Amino acid sequence: MLLGALARRAACGLPDGETNALRVVHGEADGLPGLAVDSFDGHWLVQTRDQPWPKWLEGTRAEAGWRSLSWKRLDQHDKQSPVPMVGDVPDGVFRVRELGLEYEIDFAAGYSQGLFIDQRVQKARLLERMEPGQRFLNLFAYTCAFSVLAASRGAVTTSVDLSRPFLEWGKRNFGLNGLDEGAHFFCRGDAGEWLPRFAAKGRSWHGIVLDPPTFSRNADGGVWRVERDLPGMVAACLRVLEPGGWLMVSTNHHALTPGVFRSLVTRGSVVAGRPVLTWEAGSLPPDFPGVPYLKVATLTA
């Protein structure tokens, strides 16, 4: 099963000189239910839910070519860092490539390792869209991967996130790619609070990425729920979107159907008074076969 999964990635051209961060096993779609494995330049992050450590993987190094194995238990409520298991597990920060750009990865940083690799299709599309001098807004920016992509095309970027450490991580990603962080903007705080401020100051952007978590809580105890709050956030984004600009909205909320997702986004456009002119559906990359849990739409309004 494992070799078949690797062969399917190789048939898609993965990994290659541009990208060495990918999913090498995607559960039932690869004949291995309950198991997901991401490779970060050969360092495999093994993810299970309600299952023991798949010890059989330890004997596959020669044929599969992994450099190390770490275990991330998705059933843990406290969302601990992955546990080093076998091989030359990185001791601290290391780099990976995605679409020709470099990003910092840290298995010891916590539950998230620094890069969401299931958004690769949308990232490639962003590279096609952005042009020098355009303004780009990245909300819920995390470690600023979308901002790095836009900046690499000459855009002036603004990244918003609740976490100062993640924004600092994002600045390091700028530096890894020879981009001057001082030419860009990093705003710590709640996106829902920043957007009205931007609108009041007359700021606007040609491109906006809105990729919020399913659930989060800010420092004041305020709760974000994507199924409840997405329309209002979409409306706030459209109020700062330039005429002819585009807004990419995304969620990985498995329980949210594509139809409900579309209705939430459309409701936001109605609230903002900006009807959707075009609607382009996004997708998962080929190393994420099976059920398309990611819902993505890029619209102009």
C-alpha positions as CSV (number, residue, x, y, z in Angstrom):
1,M,0.0,0.0,0.0
2,L,2.7,2.4,1.0
3,L,4.8,1.9,-2.2
4,G,1.6,2.3,-4.3
5,A,0.9,5.7,-2.5
6,L,4.5,6.8,-3.2
7,A,4.2,5.7,-6.8
8,R,1.0,7.8,-7.3
9,R,2.8,10.9,-6.0
10,A,5.8,10.2,-8.3
11,A,3.3,10.0,-11.2
12,C,2.1,13.5,-10.3
13,G,5.7,14.7,-10.3
14,L,6.0,14.9,-6.5
15,P,8.4,15.7,-4.9
16,D,10.3,17.8,-7.4
17,G,12.9,20.6,-7.4
18,E,10.2,23.1,-6.6
19,T,8.3,21.3,-3.9
20,N,9.5,18.8,-1.3
21,A,6.7,19.2,1.2
22,L,3.7,16.9,0.4
23,R,1.3,14.3,1.6
24,V,2.6,10.8,0.9
25,V,-0.3,8.9,2.5
26,H,-3.9,10.1,2.6
27,G,-5.8,7.6,4.6
28,E,-8.4,5.4,3.0
29,A,-7.9,7.0,-0.5
30,D,-4.4,5.3,-0.4
31,G,-5.7,2.1,1.1
32,L,-4.5,2.9,4.6
33,P,-7.5,4.1,6.7
34,G,-6.9,6.3,9.7
35,L,-3.3,7.1,8.6
36,A,-2.0,10.3,7.1
37,V,1.7,11.0,6.4
38,D,3.2,14.3,5.4
39,S,6.8,14.5,4.1
40,F,8.8,17.6,4.9
41,D,11.9,17.1,2.8
42,G,12.0,13.4,3.8
43,H,11.1,13.9,7.4
44,W,7.8,12.1,7.7
45,L,5.1,13.4,10.0
46,V,2.8,10.4,10.8
47,Q,-0.7,11.3,11.9
48,T,-3.2,8.9,13.5
49,R,-6.6,9.2,15.2
50,D,-7.6,6.7,17.8
51,Q,-4.9,4.3,16.6
52,P,-1.6,3.0,18.0
53,W,1.7,3.9,16.5
54,P,2.0,2.1,13.1
55,K,5.3,0.3,13.9
56,W,5.4,-1.3,10.5
57,L,6.5,2.0,9.1
58,E,9.9,1.6,10.9
59,G,10.9,-1.1,8.5
60,T,10.2,0.8,5.3
61,R,13.1,3.2,5.3
62,A,15.2,1.5,2.6
63,E,12.3,1.2,0.1
64,A,10.4,4.4,1.0
65,G,13.4,6.7,1.5
66,W,12.3,8.6,4.5
67,R,14.9,10.3,6.8
68,S,12.9,10.3,10.0
69,L,9.5,9.5,11.5
70,S,7.6,11.6,14.0
71,W,4.1,10.9,15.4
72,K,1.3,13.3,15.7
73,R,-1.8,12.0,17.5
74,L,-4.9,13.8,16.2
75,D,-7.0,12.5,19.1
76,Q,-5.1,14.4,21.8
77,H,-7.2,17.3,23.1
78,D,-4.2,19.3,24.3
79,K,-2.7,19.3,20.8
80,Q,0.8,18.4,21.8
81,S,3.9,18.6,19.5
82,P,4.7,15.5,17.5
83,V,6.8,12.9,19.2
84,P,10.2,11.9,17.5
85,M,10.1,8.2,16.8
86,V,12.8,6.9,14.5
87,G,15.6,8.2,12.3
88,D,17.4,11.6,12.1
89,V,14.6,13.7,13.4
90,P,15.4,17.4,13.0
91,D,16.6,19.1,16.2
92,G,14.9,22.4,15.8
93,V,14.1,24.4,12.8
94,F,14.7,23.2,9.2
95,R,13.6,24.3,5.7
96,V,11.4,23.0,3.0
97,R,10.4,24.2,-0.4
98,E,7.0,24.7,-1.9
99,L,6.5,26.1,-5.4
100,G,10.1,27.3,-5.5
101,L,9.9,29.2,-2.2
102,E,11.4,28.3,1.2
103,Y,9.6,28.0,4.5
104,E,10.7,27.3,8.1
105,I,9.4,24.1,9.7
106,D,9.6,23.2,13.3
107,F,8.2,19.9,14.6
108,A,8.8,21.1,18.2
109,A,6.7,24.3,17.8
110,G,3.4,22.7,18.8
111,Y,0.5,21.1,17.0
112,S,1.1,23.0,13.7
113,Q,4.5,22.7,12.0
114,G,4.5,25.9,10.0
115,L,3.0,25.2,6.5
116,F,-0.4,24.1,5.3
117,I,0.5,22.0,2.3
118,D,-3.1,21.3,1.3
119,Q,-3.5,24.8,-0.1
120,R,-0.8,24.3,-2.8
121,V,-3.3,24.7,-5.7
122,Q,-4.5,28.0,-4.4
123,K,-1.0,29.2,-3.8
124,A,0.0,28.4,-7.4
125,R,-3.1,30.3,-8.6
126,L,-2.1,33.3,-6.4
127,L,1.3,33.4,-8.1
128,E,-0.5,33.7,-11.4
129,R,-2.8,36.5,-10.2
130,M,-0.4,38.9,-8.4
131,E,1.4,41.6,-10.2
132,P,4.1,44.1,-9.0
133,G,2.8,47.0,-7.1
134,Q,-0.6,45.4,-6.2
135,R,-1.7,45.4,-2.6
136,F,-2.4,42.0,-0.9
137,L,-4.2,41.3,2.4
138,N,-3.7,38.0,4.2
139,L,-6.1,37.4,7.1
140,F,-5.6,34.7,9.7
141,A,-2.1,34.7,8.1
142,Y,-0.4,32.1,10.4
143,T,3.2,32.0,9.2
144,C,2.4,34.2,6.2
145,A,2.9,31.7,3.3
146,F,0.4,33.4,1.1
147,S,2.0,36.8,1.9
148,V,5.5,35.4,0.9
149,L,4.0,34.2,-2.4
150,A,2.4,37.6,-3.2
151,A,5.6,39.5,-2.1
152,S,7.7,37.3,-4.4
153,R,5.6,38.7,-7.3
154,G,6.3,42.2,-6.2
155,A,3.0,42.9,-4.3
156,V,2.9,44.9,-1.1
157,T,1.5,42.7,1.5
158,T,-0.4,43.1,4.8
159,S,-0.6,40.0,7.1
160,V,-3.0,39.9,10.1
161,D,-2.9,37.3,12.8
162,L,-3.7,37.0,16.5
163,S,-0.3,35.5,17.3
164,R,2.8,37.6,17.5
165,P,5.1,34.5,17.4
166,F,3.4,33.3,14.2
167,L,3.9,36.8,12.6
168,E,7.5,36.7,13.6
169,W,7.8,33.3,12.0
170,G,6.3,34.8,8.9
171,K,8.9,37.5,8.9
172,R,11.6,34.9,9.0
173,N,9.9,33.2,6.0
174,F,10.2,36.5,4.1
175,G,13.9,36.6,5.0
176,L,14.5,33.0,3.8
177,N,13.4,34.1,0.3
178,G,15.4,37.3,0.2
179,L,12.3,39.5,0.7
180,D,12.5,42.7,2.8
181,E,10.0,42.4,5.6
182,G,10.3,46.2,6.2
183,A,8.5,46.8,2.9
184,H,5.5,44.9,4.1
185,F,3.0,45.2,7.0
186,F,2.3,42.8,9.9
187,C,-0.7,43.5,12.1
188,R,-1.2,41.5,15.3
189,G,-4.8,41.1,16.4
190,D,-8.3,40.0,15.5
191,A,-9.1,40.2,11.8
192,G,-12.7,41.1,12.7
193,E,-11.4,44.2,14.5
194,W,-8.8,45.2,11.9
195,L,-11.1,45.1,8.9
196,P,-13.4,48.0,10.2
197,R,-10.3,50.0,11.0
198,F,-8.9,49.5,7.5
199,A,-12.3,50.5,6.0
200,A,-12.5,53.6,8.2
201,K,-9.1,54.7,7.0
202,G,-10.0,54.1,3.3
203,R,-7.5,51.3,2.8
204,S,-8.1,48.8,0.1
205,W,-6.5,45.8,-1.5
206,H,-6.5,44.1,-4.9
207,G,-6.3,40.6,-3.5
208,I,-7.4,39.2,-0.2
209,V,-7.1,35.7,1.3
210,L,-9.5,34.8,4.0
211,D,-8.6,31.3,5.4
212,P,-10.0,31.2,8.9
213,P,-9.9,28.4,11.4
214,T,-13.1,26.4,12.0
215,F,-13.0,27.6,15.7
216,S,-10.9,30.0,17.6
217,R,-10.9,32.2,20.7
218,N,-9.2,35.6,21.0
219,A,-7.5,37.1,24.1
220,D,-10.7,38.7,25.2
221,G,-12.6,35.4,25.2
222,G,-14.4,36.1,21.9
223,V,-15.3,33.0,20.0
224,W,-15.1,32.6,16.2
225,R,-17.2,29.9,14.5
226,V,-16.9,29.6,10.8
227,E,-20.5,28.5,10.2
228,R,-21.8,31.5,12.2
229,D,-19.3,34.2,11.5
230,L,-18.1,33.7,7.9
231,P,-20.8,35.9,6.2
232,G,-19.9,38.9,8.3
233,M,-16.2,38.4,7.7
234,V,-16.7,38.1,3.9
235,A,-18.8,41.3,4.0
236,A,-16.0,43.1,5.9
237,C,-13.5,41.9,3.3
238,L,-15.5,43.1,0.4
239,R,-15.7,46.5,1.9
240,V,-11.9,46.8,1.6
241,L,-11.6,45.1,-1.8
242,E,-10.7,47.3,-4.8
243,P,-13.1,47.3,-7.8
244,G,-11.9,44.5,-10.0
245,G,-10.1,42.8,-7.2
246,W,-10.5,39.2,-6.0
247,L,-11.2,37.6,-2.6
248,M,-10.3,33.9,-1.9
249,V,-12.3,32.4,0.9
250,S,-11.5,28.9,2.2
251,T,-12.4,26.5,5.0
252,N,-11.4,23.0,5.9
253,H,-14.5,22.5,8.1
254,H,-15.4,18.9,7.2
255,A,-19.0,19.1,8.3
256,L,-19.7,22.2,6.1
257,T,-21.0,21.1,2.7
258,P,-20.0,22.9,-0.5
259,G,-23.6,24.2,-0.8
260,V,-23.7,25.6,2.7
261,F,-20.2,27.1,2.2
262,R,-21.4,28.8,-1.0
263,S,-24.5,30.2,0.7
264,L,-22.5,31.6,3.6
265,V,-20.1,33.4,1.2
266,T,-23.0,34.7,-1.0
267,R,-24.8,36.0,2.1
268,G,-21.7,38.0,3.0
269,S,-21.7,39.6,-0.5
270,V,-25.3,40.5,0.0
271,V,-24.6,42.1,3.4
272,A,-21.8,44.1,1.8
273,G,-23.9,45.2,-1.1
274,R,-21.4,43.8,-3.6
275,P,-22.8,41.1,-5.8
276,V,-20.5,38.3,-6.9
277,L,-19.3,38.8,-10.5
278,T,-17.3,35.6,-10.9
279,W,-16.9,32.5,-8.8
280,E,-13.9,30.2,-9.2
281,A,-13.9,26.9,-7.2
282,G,-10.6,25.8,-5.7
283,S,-9.3,22.3,-5.1
284,L,-6.9,20.1,-3.3
285,P,-3.6,19.1,-4.8
286,P,-3.2,15.6,-6.3
287,D,-1.4,14.2,-3.2
288,F,-4.7,14.7,-1.3
289,P,-7.0,12.2,-3.1
290,G,-10.4,11.1,-2.0
291,V,-13.1,13.3,-0.3
292,P,-12.5,17.0,-1.0
293,Y,-12.8,18.3,2.5
294,L,-11.3,21.7,1.6
295,K,-13.9,24.3,0.4
296,V,-12.4,27.2,-1.6
297,A,-13.9,30.0,-3.7
298,T,-12.2,32.9,-5.3
299,L,-14.6,35.6,-6.3
300,T,-14.6,39.0,-7.9
301,A,-17.2,41.6,-6.8
